[in-house]
Amino acid sequence: MKRIVSTLSMALALCAALSACSEKPQTGGGVKHDAAPYAGTGSNFTQPGWTTGDKTSWEQQLRTRQQYGQNEYSRNQKP
């Protein structure tokens, strides 16, 4: 009886170890097409001066953020 329990537990452990090694096929549903970045999120928390859906105002906000937010020299020189 001890030998049967030992054999079954060993077989169960082997099956568990081998099942962790298998990989499921990754057949995704294809490319997900999102909305344009300047379309907005529908949130009320937006930067003043940016209008949702306006590509030129979105690009202007990106330029401003890059110039003043990511440039240490101009951030220190800002009045």
C-alpha positions in Angstrom: 0.0 0.0 0.0 2.8 2.4 0.9 4.5 1.6 -2.5 1.3 2.4 -4.4 0.8 5.8 -2.6 4.4 6.6 -3.2 4.2 5.7 -6.9 1.0 7.7 -7.4 2.4 10.7 -5.6 5.5 10.5 -7.7 3.4 10.3 -10.9 1.3 13.2 -9.8 4.3 15.3 -9.1 5.8 14.4 -12.5 2.6 15.4 -14.3 2.4 18.7 -12.4 6.1 19.4 -13.3 5.6 18.6 -17.0 2.4 20.6 -17.3 4.2 23.7 -16.2 6.6 23.3 -19.1 3.9 23.4 -21.8 3.1 26.6 -23.6 -0.3 27.5 -25.1 -0.3 28.6 -28.7 -0.4 32.4 -29.1 -2.9 32.9 -31.9 -4.0 36.4 -31.1 -7.0 38.1 -32.5 -4.8 40.3 -34.8 -3.7 43.9 -34.5 -5.7 46.1 -32.2 -6.3 49.5 -33.7 -6.7 52.2 -31.1 -8.0 55.7 -31.5 -5.6 58.5 -32.4 -3.6 59.9 -29.4 -5.1 63.4 -29.9 -8.7 62.0 -29.7 -8.5 62.2 -25.9 -9.7 60.0 -23.1 -13.0 61.6 -22.2 -11.5 62.7 -18.8 -12.0 66.1 -17.3 -8.4 66.2 -16.2 -6.8 67.7 -19.3 -4.2 70.3 -19.8 -5.6 73.8 -20.2 -5.2 75.0 -23.8 -5.7 71.5 -25.3 -8.9 70.8 -27.1 -9.9 67.1 -27.4 -9.7 65.9 -31.0 -7.6 68.8 -32.3 -4.3 67.4 -33.7 -2.5 70.8 -33.9 -3.3 71.7 -30.3 -2.2 68.3 -29.2 1.1 68.7 -31.0 1.6 72.2 -29.6 1.1 70.8 -26.0 3.7 68.1 -26.7 6.2 70.7 -27.9 5.5 72.9 -24.8 5.8 69.9 -22.5 9.1 68.8 -24.1 10.5 72.3 -24.0 9.6 73.3 -20.4 9.1 69.9 -18.7 11.9 67.8 -20.0 14.6 70.4 -20.6 16.4 71.2 -17.4 18.0 74.4 -18.8 14.8 76.0 -19.9 13.0 74.8 -16.7 15.4 76.7 -14.6 15.3 79.8 -16.8 11.5 79.9 -16.8 10.1 83.1 -15.0 
